[in-house]
Amino acid sequence: LKLTMHAAPGVGLAAPQVGIPLRIAVIEDPAPVPEDVARIRGRVPQPFRVLVNPSYEPVGSARAAFFEGCLSVPGWQAVVARHAEVRLRGEDEHGRTLDEVFTGWPARIVQHETDHLDGVLYLDRAQPRSLSTNEAVAALWAQPAPQAAAEALGFELP
């Protein structure tokens, strides 16, 4: 999983994405982004982690919407509103209990990968009018937050 995630490249990968029918996902994000992107999206570096049987629950009611992509849907991105903070429970690869709160972009990664294990793709949660090619996102909507895309494409943000 780690090698495939790095080769993609991506910040997470769930076992079912590569044909392994297990509730296992990996995450890692070196967060090599400009300072304004890191600040607005809450993107901070995450070390490599293995999540076994993960589940999450929201912490509070705050939500954040950003463009999101997926290794299972290459070449496309869409705006997804997700919980700004979640509590992750599960185990690591050694069977040790995980019970941790994630905020910002790391919370988004946890939700995205755990959703895969439940048969949910980001497109199931996306603003349909926001679906764009990677090239269109880079050319038109590359600012840190999707307000301009929401206004131009006619969808609401939380």
N, CA and C atoms as an extended XYZ file, in Angstrom:
474
Properties=species:S:1:pos:R:3:atomname:S:1:resname:S:1:resid:I:1 pbc="F F F"
N         0.819       -1.197        0.000 N   LEU     1
C         0.000        0.000        0.000 CA  LEU     1
C         0.865        1.264        0.000 C   LEU     1
N         1.911        1.230        0.823 N   LYS     2
C         2.777        2.412        0.911 CA  LYS     2
C         3.441        2.699       -0.431 C   LYS     2
N         3.966        1.675       -1.080 N   LEU     3
C         4.641        1.865       -2.364 CA  LEU     3
C         3.678        2.393       -3.426 C   LEU     3
N         2.481        1.848       -3.458 N   THR     4
C         1.487        2.292       -4.438 CA  THR     4
C         1.071        3.733       -4.174 C   THR     4
N         0.871        4.084       -2.894 N   MET     5
C         0.502        5.452       -2.538 CA  MET     5
C         1.593        6.425       -2.974 C   MET     5
N         2.851        6.089       -2.701 N   HIS     6
C         3.954        6.970       -3.077 CA  HIS     6
C         4.086        7.079       -4.594 C   HIS     6
N         3.906        5.969       -5.299 N   ALA     7
C         4.067        5.972       -6.752 CA  ALA     7
C         2.982        6.787       -7.449 C   ALA     7
N         1.816        6.923       -6.836 N   ALA     8
C         0.671        7.545       -7.500 CA  ALA     8
C         0.901        8.993       -7.946 C   ALA     8
N         1.395        9.939       -7.220 N   PRO     9
C         1.561        9.998       -5.768 CA  PRO     9
C         0.255       10.415       -5.103 C   PRO     9
N         0.117       10.016       -3.849 N   GLY    10
C        -1.070       10.377       -3.094 CA  GLY    10
C        -0.746       10.541       -1.626 C   GLY    10
N        -1.747       10.928       -0.839 N   VAL    11
C        -1.559       11.111        0.605 CA  VAL    11
C        -2.298       10.044        1.397 C   VAL    11
N        -2.932        9.117        0.707 N   GLY    12
C        -3.621        8.024        1.366 CA  GLY    12
C        -4.030        6.985        0.350 C   GLY    12
N        -4.257        5.773        0.845 N   LEU    13
C        -4.696        4.684       -0.028 CA  LEU    13
C        -5.381        3.640        0.848 C   LEU    13
N        -6.504        3.154        0.374 N   ALA    14
C        -7.237        2.107        1.078 CA  ALA    14
C        -7.033        0.781        0.350 C   ALA    14
N        -6.949       -0.284        1.123 N   ALA    15
C        -6.676       -1.609        0.556 CA  ALA    15
C        -7.630       -1.991       -0.584 C   ALA    15
N        -8.947       -1.740       -0.476 N   PRO    16
C        -9.827       -2.112       -1.585 CA  PRO    16
C        -9.502       -1.421       -2.904 C   PRO    16
N        -8.822       -0.280       -2.856 N   GLN    17
C        -8.454        0.411       -4.092 CA  GLN    17
C        -7.470       -0.394       -4.930 C   GLN    17
N        -6.754       -1.298       -4.300 N   VAL    18
C        -5.793       -2.130       -5.028 CA  VAL    18
C        -6.191       -3.605       -4.968 C   VAL    18
N        -7.477       -3.847       -4.756 N   GLY    19
C        -8.007       -5.201       -4.821 CA  GLY    19
C        -7.800       -6.054       -3.588 C   GLY    19
N        -7.480       -5.441       -2.458 N   ILE    20
C        -7.289       -6.188       -1.214 CA  ILE    20
C        -8.530       -5.971       -0.347 C   ILE    20
N        -9.321       -7.027       -0.099 N   PRO    21
C       -10.590       -6.861        0.615 CA  PRO    21
C       -10.424       -6.823        2.139 C   PRO    21
N        -9.651       -5.863        2.615 N   LEU    22
C        -9.418       -5.695        4.053 CA  LEU    22
C        -9.703       -4.256        4.451 C   LEU    22
N       -10.070       -4.039        5.720 N   ARG    23
C       -10.315       -2.685        6.238 CA  ARG    23
C        -8.995       -2.099        6.733 C   ARG    23
N        -8.116       -1.833        5.768 N   ILE    24
C        -6.810       -1.252        6.061 CA  ILE    24
C        -6.587       -0.079        5.109 C   ILE    24
N        -6.043        1.003        5.649 N   ALA    25
C        -5.678        2.154        4.832 CA  ALA    25
C        -4.341        2.686        5.336 C   ALA    25
N        -3.660        3.403        4.482 N   VAL    26
C        -2.422        4.079        4.872 CA  VAL    26
C        -2.583        5.557        4.550 C   VAL    26
N        -1.923        6.382        5.362 N   ILE    27
C        -1.910        7.819        5.114 CA  ILE    27
C        -0.495        8.336        5.339 C   ILE    27
N        -0.156        9.374        4.625 N   GLU    28
C         1.118       10.081        4.814 CA  GLU    28
C         1.055       11.344        3.978 C   GLU    28
N         1.392       12.468        4.578 N   ASP    29
C         1.354       13.727        3.845 CA  ASP    29
C         2.518       14.599        4.266 C   ASP    29
N         3.513       14.760        3.404 N   PRO    30
C         4.620       15.658        3.731 CA  PRO    30
C         4.201       17.132        3.663 C   PRO    30
N         3.014       17.400        3.092 N   ALA    31
C         2.434       18.749        3.002 CA  ALA    31
C         3.369       19.772        2.366 C   ALA    31
N         3.880       19.465        1.175 N   PRO    32
C         4.762       20.425        0.489 CA  PRO    32
C         3.958       21.463       -0.279 C   PRO    32
N         3.275       22.329        0.447 N   VAL    33
C         2.398       23.317       -0.186 CA  VAL    33
C         2.785       24.712        0.275 C   VAL    33
N         2.405       25.733       -0.503 N   PRO    34
C         2.680       27.110       -0.074 CA  PRO    34
C         2.047       27.408        1.284 C   PRO    34
N         2.620       28.365        1.975 N   GLU    35
C         2.181       28.698        3.331 CA  GLU    35
C         0.706       29.082        3.393 C   GLU    35
N         0.214       29.861        2.409 N   ASP    36
C        -1.198       30.260        2.447 CA  ASP    36
C        -2.121       29.060        2.274 C   ASP    36
N        -1.738       28.104        1.440 N   VAL    37
C        -2.530       26.886        1.251 CA  VAL    37
C        -2.539       26.077        2.543 C   VAL    37
N        -1.378       25.914        3.150 N   ALA    38
C        -1.277       25.164        4.405 CA  ALA    38
C        -2.152       25.793        5.484 C   ALA    38
N        -2.126       27.101        5.578 N   ARG    39
C        -2.887       27.804        6.617 CA  ARG    39
C        -4.388       27.691        6.374 C   ARG    39
N        -4.834       27.980        5.167 N   ILE    40
C        -6.263       27.994        4.867 CA  ILE    40
C        -6.859       26.590        4.925 C   ILE    40
N        -6.129       25.607        4.454 N   ARG    41
C        -6.652       24.242        4.434 CA  ARG    41
C        -6.326       23.447        5.694 C   ARG    41
N        -5.505       24.021        6.578 N   GLY    42
C        -5.113       23.268        7.768 CA  GLY    42
C        -4.252       22.076        7.406 C   GLY    42
N        -3.411       22.270        6.409 N   ARG    43
C        -2.582       21.172        5.915 CA  ARG    43
C        -1.243       21.185        6.625 C   ARG    43
N        -1.045       20.177        7.434 N   VAL    44
C         0.199       20.022        8.190 CA  VAL    44
C         0.757       18.641        7.900 C   VAL    44
N         2.078       18.482        7.969 N   PRO    45
C         2.679       17.176        7.670 CA  PRO    45
C         2.124       16.061        8.562 C   PRO    45
N         1.929       14.918        7.937 N   GLN    46
C         1.489       13.718        8.645 CA  GLN    46
C         2.481       12.608        8.370 C   GLN    46
N         2.946       11.939        9.411 N   PRO    47
C         3.858       10.818        9.197 CA  PRO    47
C         3.112        9.632        8.585 C   PRO    47
N         3.846        8.676        8.085 N   PHE    48
C         3.234        7.461        7.553 CA  PHE    48
C         2.506        6.733        8.673 C   PHE    48
N         1.257        6.357        8.399 N   ARG    49
C         0.450        5.648        9.387 CA  ARG    49
C        -0.336        4.547        8.702 C   ARG    49
N        -0.487        3.439        9.399 N   VAL    50
C        -1.356        2.357        8.960 CA  VAL    50
C        -2.593        2.389        9.843 C   VAL    50
N        -3.768        2.347        9.204 N   LEU    51
C        -5.042        2.370        9.918 CA  LEU    51
C        -5.745        1.043        9.671 C   LEU    51
N        -5.969        0.279       10.728 N   VAL    52
C        -6.643       -1.018       10.628 CA  VAL    52
C        -8.017       -0.889       11.271 C   VAL    52
N        -9.044       -1.288       10.539 N   ASN    53
C       -10.434       -1.182       11.006 CA  ASN    53
C       -10.767        0.226       11.500 C   ASN    53
N       -10.408        1.259       10.744 N   PRO    54
C       -10.677        2.619       11.225 CA  PRO    54
C       -12.151        2.990       11.111 C   PRO    54
N       -12.548        3.854       12.008 N   SER    55
C       -13.852        4.502       11.932 CA  SER    55
C       -13.661        5.917       12.455 C   SER    55
N       -14.542        6.808       12.054 N   TYR    56
C       -14.425        8.185       12.531 CA  TYR    56
C       -15.798        8.720       12.908 C   TYR    56
N       -15.769        9.721       13.758 N   GLU    57
C       -16.984       10.452       14.104 CA  GLU    57
C       -16.627       11.923       14.153 C   GLU    57
N       -17.587       12.789       13.775 N   PRO    58
C       -17.290       14.220       13.802 CA  PRO    58
C       -17.085       14.728       15.218 C   PRO    58
N       -16.222       15.715       15.331 N   VAL    59
C       -16.035       16.447       16.579 CA  VAL    59
C       -16.556       17.853       16.298 C   VAL    59
N       -17.669       18.200       16.866 N   GLY    60
C       -18.274       19.491       16.578 CA  GLY    60
C       -19.040       19.458       15.265 C   GLY    60
N       -19.532       20.615       14.867 N   SER    61
C       -20.361       20.690       13.658 CA  SER    61
C       -19.690       21.427       12.498 C   SER    61
N       -18.487       21.933       12.710 N   ALA    62
C       -17.802       22.693       11.653 CA  ALA    62
C       -17.488       21.801       10.459 C   ALA    62
N       -17.669       22.389        9.278 N   ARG    63
C       -17.345       21.679        8.031 CA  ARG    63
C       -16.449       22.582        7.184 C   ARG    63
N       -15.675       21.955        6.331 N   ALA    64
C       -14.796       22.685        5.425 CA  ALA    64
C       -14.932       22.070        4.040 C   ALA    64
N       -14.954       22.909        3.011 N   ALA    65
C       -15.097       22.431        1.635 CA  ALA    65
C       -13.878       22.827        0.826 C   ALA    65
N       -13.309       21.846        0.144 N   PHE    66
C       -12.155       22.066       -0.716 CA  PHE    66
C       -12.217       21.092       -1.886 C   PHE    66
N       -11.467       21.406       -2.943 N   PHE    67
C       -11.312       20.449       -4.029 CA  PHE    67
C       -10.559       19.243       -3.501 C   PHE    67
N       -10.986       18.086       -3.959 N   GLU    68
C       -10.419       16.826       -3.504 CA  GLU    68
C       -10.326       15.904       -4.713 C   GLU    68
N        -9.281       15.106       -4.766 N   GLY    69
C        -9.119       14.129       -5.831 CA  GLY    69
C        -8.951       12.750       -5.243 C   GLY    69
N        -8.775       11.760       -6.118 N   CYS    70
C        -8.679       10.379       -5.655 CA  CYS    70
C        -7.921        9.542       -6.666 C   CYS    70
N        -7.109        8.635       -6.160 N   LEU    71
C        -6.350        7.752       -7.036 CA  LEU    71
C        -7.269        6.806       -7.809 C   LEU    71
N        -8.501        6.594       -7.326 N   SER    72
C        -9.461        5.736       -8.018 CA  SER    72
C       -10.180        6.448       -9.158 C   SER    72
N       -10.069        7.776       -9.194 N   VAL    73
C       -10.720        8.580      -10.229 CA  VAL    73
C        -9.660        9.534      -10.776 C   VAL    73
N        -8.651        9.007      -11.464 N   PRO    74
C        -7.532        9.849      -11.887 CA  PRO    74
C        -7.946       10.935      -12.871 C   PRO    74
N        -7.342       12.115      -12.671 N   GLY    75
C        -7.553       13.215      -13.594 CA  GLY    75
C        -8.686       14.151      -13.243 C   GLY    75
N        -9.409       13.880      -12.161 N   TRP    76
C       -10.577       14.676      -11.808 CA  TRP    76
C       -10.531       15.117      -10.359 C   TRP    76
N       -11.195       16.235      -10.065 N   GLN    77
C       -11.359       16.733       -8.706 CA  GLN    77
C       -12.750       17.346       -8.578 C   GLN    77
N       -13.226       17.406       -7.341 N   ALA    78
C       -14.506       18.047       -7.064 CA  ALA    78
C       -14.470       18.596       -5.645 C   ALA    78
N       -15.324       19.552       -5.370 N   VAL    79
C       -15.406       20.137       -4.037 CA  VAL    79
C       -16.222       19.214       -3.136 C   VAL    79
N       -15.624       18.896       -1.997 N   VAL    80
C       -16.268       18.036       -1.015 CA  VAL    80
C       -16.278       18.766        0.326 C   VAL    80
N       -17.459       18.861        0.926 N   ALA    81
C       -17.574       19.411        2.276 CA  ALA    81
C       -17.416       18.247        3.256 C   ALA    81
N       -16.465       18.390        4.160 N   ARG    82
C       -16.212       17.337        5.150 CA  ARG    82
C       -16.153       17.953        6.539 C   ARG    82
N       -16.233       17.095        7.536 N   HIS    83
C       -16.092       17.547        8.917 CA  HIS    83
C       -14.700       18.156        9.078 C   HIS    83
N       -14.626       19.290        9.749 N   ALA    84
C       -13.348       19.964        9.964 CA  ALA    84
C       -12.498       19.243       11.008 C   ALA    84
N       -13.153       18.450       11.860 N   GLU    85
C       -12.445       17.742       12.917 CA  GLU    85
C       -13.144       16.401       13.145 C   GLU    85
N       -12.353       15.340       13.236 N   VAL    86
C       -12.919       14.010       13.468 CA  VAL    86
C       -12.099       13.254       14.505 C   VAL    86
N       -12.771       12.331       15.149 N   ARG    87
C       -12.100       11.432       16.076 CA  ARG    87
C       -11.968       10.087       15.371 C   ARG    87
N       -10.744        9.637       15.205 N   LEU    88
C       -10.444        8.373       14.546 CA  LEU    88
C       -10.227        7.304       15.602 C   LEU    88
N       -10.869        6.168       15.375 N   ARG    89
C       -10.636        5.005       16.232 CA  ARG    89
C       -10.285        3.828       15.343 C   ARG    89
N        -9.467        2.947       15.840 N   GLY    90
C        -9.059        1.755       15.122 CA  GLY    90
C        -7.819        1.182       15.764 C   GLY    90
N        -6.995        0.559       14.948 N   GLU    91
C        -5.734       -0.006       15.410 CA  GLU    91
C        -4.653        0.332       14.400 C   GLU    91
N        -3.398        0.246       14.847 N   ASP    92
C        -2.283        0.394       13.913 CA  ASP    92
C        -1.867       -0.996       13.439 C   ASP    92
N        -0.805       -1.063       12.659 N   GLU    93
C        -0.372       -2.344       12.087 CA  GLU    93
C         0.149       -3.327       13.127 C   GLU    93
N         0.381       -2.875       14.357 N   HIS    94
C         0.849       -3.738       15.438 CA  HIS    94
C        -0.270       -4.124       16.391 C   HIS    94
N        -1.502       -3.732       16.060 N   GLY    95
C        -2.642       -4.047       16.903 CA  GLY    95
C        -2.843       -3.082       18.063 C   GLY    95
N        -2.072       -2.004       18.089 N   ARG    96
C        -2.237       -1.002       19.149 CA  ARG    96
C        -3.448       -0.132       18.845 C   ARG    96
N        -4.173        0.214       19.891 N   THR    97
C        -5.373        1.030       19.762 CA  THR    97
C        -5.039        2.435       19.285 C   THR    97
N        -5.827        2.897       18.313 N   LEU    98
C        -5.760        4.288       17.862 CA  LEU    98
C        -7.027        4.983       18.341 C   LEU    98
N        -6.862        6.113       18.951 N   ASP    99
C        -7.980        6.960       19.364 CA  ASP    99
C        -7.427        8.373       19.360 C   ASP    99
N        -7.622        9.053       18.245 N   GLU   100
C        -6.950       10.325       18.023 CA  GLU   100
C        -7.873       11.301       17.305 C   GLU   100
N        -7.722       12.576       17.607 N   VAL   101
C        -8.493       13.614       16.936 CA  VAL   101
C        -7.625       14.238       15.836 C   VAL   101
N        -8.215       14.362       14.647 N   PHE   102
C        -7.546       14.976       13.497 CA  PHE   102
C        -8.326       16.214       13.107 C   PHE   102
N        -7.618       17.263       12.718 N   THR   103
C        -8.256       18.492       12.268 CA  THR   103
C        -7.698       18.884       10.905 C   THR   103
N        -8.410       19.776       10.228 N   GLY   104
C        -7.929       20.313        8.957 CA  GLY   104
C        -7.774       19.244        7.893 C   GLY   104
N        -6.729       19.398        7.085 N   TRP   105
C        -6.502       18.481        5.968 CA  TRP   105
C        -6.283       17.039        6.435 C   TRP   105
N        -5.562       16.798        7.520 N   PRO   106
C        -5.443       15.417        8.001 CA  PRO   106
C        -6.808       14.785        8.309 C   PRO   106
N        -7.756       15.563        8.823 N   ALA   107
C        -9.109       15.036        9.063 CA  ALA   107
C        -9.758       14.646        7.737 C   ALA   107
N        -9.525       15.443        6.694 N   ARG   108
C       -10.057       15.140        5.363 CA  ARG   108
C        -9.486       13.824        4.846 C   ARG   108
N        -8.192       13.623        5.008 N   ILE   109
C        -7.556       12.386        4.542 CA  ILE   109
C        -8.150       11.180        5.267 C   ILE   109
N        -8.275       11.278        6.584 N   VAL   110
C        -8.840       10.188        7.381 CA  VAL   110
C       -10.254        9.855        6.903 C   VAL   110
N       -11.080       10.869        6.679 N   GLN   111
C       -12.446       10.635        6.215 CA  GLN   111
C       -12.457       10.007        4.830 C   GLN   111
N       -11.647       10.525        3.933 N   HIS   112
C       -11.593       10.030        2.560 CA  HIS   112
C       -11.217        8.551        2.535 C   HIS   112
N       -10.146        8.192        3.248 N   GLU   113
C        -9.678        6.803        3.214 CA  GLU   113
C       -10.624        5.862        3.948 C   GLU   113
N       -11.174        6.303        5.064 N   THR   114
C       -12.134        5.463        5.788 CA  THR   114
C       -13.394        5.277        4.957 C   THR   114
N       -13.818        6.320        4.254 N   ASP   115
C       -14.974        6.189        3.369 CA  ASP   115
C       -14.756        5.084        2.337 C   ASP   115
N       -13.562        4.989        1.776 N   HIS   116
C       -13.276        3.919        0.809 CA  HIS   116
C       -13.601        2.559        1.402 C   HIS   116
N       -13.264        2.373        2.667 N   LEU   117
C       -13.481        1.086        3.323 CA  LEU   117
C       -14.965        0.799        3.531 C   LEU   117
N       -15.783        1.842        3.433 N   ASP   118
C       -17.231        1.699        3.549 CA  ASP   118
C       -17.913        1.750        2.184 C   ASP   118
N       -17.116        1.702        1.102 N   GLY   119
C       -17.670        1.709       -0.248 CA  GLY   119
C       -18.131        3.066       -0.736 C   GLY   119
N       -17.603        4.126       -0.128 N   VAL   120
C       -17.996        5.490       -0.494 CA  VAL   120
C       -16.821        6.189       -1.172 C   VAL   120
N       -17.058        6.758       -2.349 N   LEU   121
C       -16.047        7.553       -3.042 CA  LEU   121
C       -16.306        9.034       -2.787 C   LEU   121
N       -15.277        9.841       -2.953 N   TYR   122
C       -15.448       11.283       -2.748 CA  TYR   122
C       -16.538       11.846       -3.649 C   TYR   122
N       -16.738       11.254       -4.819 N   LEU   123
C       -17.777       11.731       -5.735 CA  LEU   123
C       -19.168       11.572       -5.139 C   LEU   123
N       -19.347       10.611       -4.245 N   ASP   124
C       -20.633       10.425       -3.575 CA  ASP   124
C       -20.959       11.591       -2.644 C   ASP   124
N       -19.950       12.319       -2.213 N   ARG   125
C       -20.133       13.438       -1.286 CA  ARG   125
C       -19.882       14.800       -1.948 C   ARG   125
N       -19.491       14.790       -3.208 N   ALA   126
C       -19.049       16.010       -3.889 CA  ALA   126
C       -20.207       16.898       -4.339 C   ALA   126
N       -19.885       18.183       -4.516 N   GLN   127
C       -20.790       19.114       -5.181 CA  GLN   127
C       -20.733       18.764       -6.677 C   GLN   127
N       -21.798       18.207       -7.253 N   PRO   128
C       -21.734       17.744       -8.645 CA  PRO   128
C       -21.285       18.813       -9.639 C   PRO   128
N       -21.705       20.066       -9.436 N   ARG   129
C       -21.343       21.123      -10.386 CA  ARG   129
C       -19.859       21.481      -10.317 C   ARG   129
N       -19.153       20.992       -9.299 N   SER   130
C       -17.739       21.341       -9.151 CA  SER   130
C       -16.801       20.375       -9.842 C   SER   130
N       -17.302       19.251      -10.344 N   LEU   131
C       -16.431       18.248      -10.947 CA  LEU   131
C       -15.643       18.865      -12.098 C   LEU   131
N       -14.318       18.812      -11.993 N   SER   132
C       -13.436       19.450      -12.969 CA  SER   132
C       -12.218       18.581      -13.203 C   SER   132
N       -11.626       18.737      -14.361 N   THR   133
C       -10.373       18.040      -14.615 CA  THR   133
C        -9.274       18.659      -13.753 C   THR   133
N        -8.232       17.909      -13.524 N   ASN   134
C        -7.081       18.456      -12.787 CA  ASN   134
C        -6.566       19.718      -13.469 C   ASN   134
N        -6.562       19.715      -14.805 N   GLU   135
C        -6.066       20.868      -15.559 CA  GLU   135
C        -6.948       22.096      -15.332 C   GLU   135
N        -8.254       21.898      -15.320 N   ALA   136
C        -9.171       23.022      -15.098 CA  ALA   136
C        -9.017       23.566      -13.686 C   ALA   136
N        -8.858       22.672      -12.708 N   VAL   137
C        -8.662       23.135      -11.329 CA  VAL   137
C        -7.395       23.977      -11.244 C   VAL   137
N        -6.313       23.500      -11.858 N   ALA   138
C        -5.048       24.238      -11.814 CA  ALA   138
C        -5.153       25.582      -12.532 C   ALA   138
N        -5.846       25.597      -13.659 N   ALA   139
C        -5.932       26.825      -14.454 CA  ALA   139
C        -6.944       27.830      -13.914 C   ALA   139
N        -8.056       27.344      -13.371 N   LEU   140
C        -9.156       28.235      -13.006 CA  LEU   140
C        -9.406       28.382      -11.511 C   LEU   140
N        -9.174       27.326      -10.761 N   TRP   141
C        -9.607       27.305       -9.361 CA  TRP   141
C        -8.466       27.019       -8.401 C   TRP   141
N        -7.242       27.362       -8.751 N   ALA   142
C        -6.070       26.958       -7.964 CA  ALA   142
C        -5.880       27.708       -6.649 C   ALA   142
N        -6.729       28.675       -6.337 N   GLN   143
C        -6.577       29.378       -5.066 CA  GLN   143
C        -6.805       28.390       -3.919 C   GLN   143
N        -6.387       28.739       -2.724 N   PRO   144
C        -6.474       27.788       -1.610 CA  PRO   144
C        -7.879       27.326       -1.248 C   PRO   144
N        -8.890       28.144       -1.470 N   ALA   145
C       -10.257       27.772       -1.119 CA  ALA   145
C       -11.144       27.876       -2.363 C   ALA   145
N       -12.280       27.172       -2.397 N   PRO   146
C       -13.080       27.087       -3.623 CA  PRO   146
C       -14.171       28.134       -3.799 C   PRO   146
N       -14.066       29.306       -3.169 N   GLN   147
C       -15.126       30.314       -3.284 CA  GLN   147
C       -15.378       30.747       -4.733 C   GLN   147
N       -14.318       30.997       -5.479 N   ALA   148
C       -14.491       31.442       -6.870 CA  ALA   148
C       -15.183       30.364       -7.705 C   ALA   148
N       -14.828       29.120       -7.485 N   ALA   149
C       -15.472       28.024       -8.213 CA  ALA   149
C       -16.947       27.946       -7.849 C   ALA   149
N       -17.270       28.101       -6.568 N   ALA   150
C       -18.670       28.042       -6.133 CA  ALA   150
C       -19.486       29.140       -6.796 C   ALA   150
N       -18.938       30.344       -6.846 N   GLU   151
C       -19.648       31.462       -7.467 CA  GLU   151
C       -19.817       31.249       -8.967 C   GLU   151
N       -18.755       30.854       -9.646 N   ALA   152
C       -18.797       30.707      -11.101 CA  ALA   152
C       -19.629       29.489      -11.548 C   ALA   152
N       -19.574       28.412      -10.779 N   LEU   153
C       -20.238       27.182      -11.178 CA  LEU   153
C       -21.618       26.993      -10.557 C   LEU   153
N       -21.950       27.859       -9.590 N   GLY   154
C       -23.297       27.853       -9.025 CA  GLY   154
C       -23.589       26.775       -7.998 C   GLY   154
N       -22.713       26.618       -7.027 N   PHE   155
C       -23.012       25.720       -5.915 CA  PHE   155
C       -22.689       26.413       -4.615 C   PHE   155
N       -23.280       25.916       -3.531 N   GLU   156
C       -23.108       26.539       -2.219 CA  GLU   156
C       -22.022       25.831       -1.422 C   GLU   156
N       -21.359       26.605       -0.593 N   LEU   157
C       -20.357       26.066        0.333 CA  LEU   157
C       -20.938       26.096        1.750 C   LEU   157
N       -20.467       25.199        2.609 N   PRO   158
C       -20.979       25.219        3.980 CA  PRO   158
C       -20.547       26.471        4.731 C   PRO   158
